Amino acid sequence: MTRPMRRIKDGCILCACFAAAAYGQAGALSFKNDPAEYYGSRFFLTVLLLGAALILYSLIRYRGRVEGAMSWTLLIAGVLVVPSISTMFGTLLVFERAERVEFCGSCHKAMQAYVDDMESPGSQSLAAVHYRNRYVPRNQCYTCHTSFGLFGTVQAKIAGVIDVHKYYMGNFRPQIQMREPYRNDDCLKCHSGAVKWSLNHASSKDSILAGKDRCLDCHGKAHPAHTLSR
């Protein structure tokens, strides 16, 4: 075998090894993990490192001067392209991870007690019953405290940014309280139309849908939203 052919063969074997490693890594991911988020976060980190490298190279190579096509290319990439890509990916990743229970519990002084109650096997609160029986499979805090539709999502994100600001500025009072009473719509977005719910609420269905009767008027007495709310 000639040397060029041997190099081509070695290159093919190396590519096959990289592909197998990548496939094995993807297959090793848990079914609960999102491959798009997994690789997206690593792409985001790569872009940040690339941006830092461009800045350092430009400072060392051109010392703040802009001259020639290469310097303009690096300037545009460092000022426009890299920040735009990193902002887009960073926003998507942060907004996705902000919906997780772990993110809610990260504000430990304000929210950790509620997360502990929800995850407690002995708690009989509504949050714990839903969590224990997996009525909501994931992102339990966000799912139950976000209204239906696109507007509900936007409203929740805005409220979350305000809460994060209050948390780090210390402008909150434990024990925290909801801004407004829990709405029927936030329960009905999952329960309405279910056979069990329709059978158990046949006599009061219309008044509940109309908002005349509140879900928590009955369910909040036997099972409060959280046991520490008493």
N, C-alpha and C positions, 0 to 999 in steps of 0.2 A: 504494500500500500504506500503510495507516494505521500510526502509530507503535507501538501495541501489537502488531500483527501482525509488524512488523519486528523488535521485541524478541524475540518468540517464535521467529521464524526464526533470529535471531542466536544465541539460546540453544540451539536444536536443532543448529545448525552447531557450536557450541562443544562440546556434549556428544558429538557425533559425532567431533570431533577428539580429545577425551580418550579415547573408546573405541578409536579407531584406534591411538592412541599406546600404550595399554595392551596392545592385541592384538599390536601390532608388537613391543613389549618382551618379551611372553611368547613370541612366536614366535622371537625372537632368542636365547632361552636355549638353551644346548647341551643335547643329549639326556642328557648325564651329570649335569646339574643337576636338582635337584628343585624344581619351581615352588612347592610347598607350603612348603619350607624358605626359598626365596628371598623370597616375600612374607611368610612368617611372621616372619622375622628383621626385616623392615622394620616389621611391625606391632608387634613386641616393642619396637623402638626408639621407635616412636610412643607406646606406652604409657608407657615410661620418661620421655620428654619431657613427656607429659601429667601424669604424677605430679609431676615437678619443678615444672611450672608451677602445679599446684594448691597445692603446699607454699609456693611463693614468694608466690602470691596471698593465701593464708590468713594468712601471716605479716605481709604488708603491710596487708591489709585489716582483719583482726580482732585482730592483735597478741596472739595466744594466748587470746583470749576466745571463748567459745562462746555465741552468742546468736542466736536466730532460726532459721527453717527452713533458710535458705541456708547458714549456718555449720555446722549439723549435717550437711547434705548433703555439703559439702566435706570435713568431718572423716571421715565414713563412707567417702567415695570415696578419700580419701588414705590412710586407715589400713587399710581392709579390701578394697575393690574393686580398686584399682590394684595393690597388692602381691600379691593373689591371682592376678590375671591375669598379671602379669609373672613371678611365680614359676612358674606352670604352663608358660607359653611358654618361659621361660628354661631350665627343667629339660628340656623336650623337645628344644630346640635343642642344649643342651650334651651331652646323652646321645647324640644322633644324631652330632654332630661328634666326639665322643670316640672313635668307632669308626674314624676315618679314619687312614690311614698318617701324614698330616701331623701329627696330634695326637700320635701315638707319637713321631715325630721331634722334637717340640717340647721334649721332655726330652733335649736334645742331649748333655748330659754322660753320660747313661746309655744312651740308646737310639739315638742317631744312627748309631753304628757298625753296628748291626744293620740299620737301614734302608738305609744305604749298601751293605751287602753284598747285601741283598735286591734292590736296584735295579741292582746292578752287572752289566753284560752279560757279563763274564768269569767271574763267580762260578759255581761248580758246587754250591753248597749247596742243600739242599732248598727253602729259602725262595726263593732266586733262581730255581731251575728252575720252581717253581710260579708265581712272579710273572712271569717272562719268557714263559711259555706261556699265561698268563692262565687257569690252572686255577681260580683264584679271581679273579673279575672285578673285585671292589672290596673295600675294607676288609680287605686281606690279613692284616695283623697280627691284627686282632680276630677274623676268621673262624677262623683256625687256632689261636688261643689261647683260644677260648671253647668250652665244652662245649655239647652239644646241649640244646635245650629252654629253657623259661622259667627254670628254676633255674640253668642254665649262664649265661644272660644276667645274672641278678641277681648271681650269684657273681662274674662278670667285672667288673661295675660296682663292687661293693664292693672287690674287689682293686685296681681302678684308682684309687679314691679313696685307698686306703692307699698305693699307689705314688706318687701325686702329693704326698701329705703327706710321705713320706720324701724325695722329690726336693727339695722346697723347704726342708725342714728339714735337708738334708744327711745324712740317716741311711741312706745306701746306700754300697755298696762296688763300684766298678768293678773287674773285670768282673762284671756282675750274673749271678745264677744263678736258675733257676726254683725255685719253692717245692717242687715235687715233680716226679718224672720225667714226661716227656710220655706221656700215656696213649694206648692204642690207639684208644679211643673217639673221640678228636679227629681221628684219621685216617679211621676207618671211617665217620664221619658223612657223608663225601663219597664215599669209595672203595668202601665195602661195597655190593654189588649191581651195581656196574659190570661190564660184560661182560669188559673187559680185565683188571680186577683178579681176577675170579672164575676166569678161564682161567689167569692167571699164578700164582695161589695155590691151585690146586685141591687140592694135597696137604697144605697147611698151613692151609687156611681155618678148619677147626674149632678148631685150637689157637690161632689168632690171635683168633678171636671169643671164645674162652674166656679169653683173657688169658695163656695159658701161654707164648706166643711174643710178643715185642714187635716192633712194626714197625721201630723204630730199631735193633734188633739186626742187621738186614740193611741197611736203607737208610741208617742213620746212619753206617756204615763207609765206604761209597762216596761218599755225599753227606751230610756232617754238616748239622745244622740250619742252622748258619752257619759259614763258613770260619774266622772268628775264634775259634770255640769250641775249636779244636785247641790 
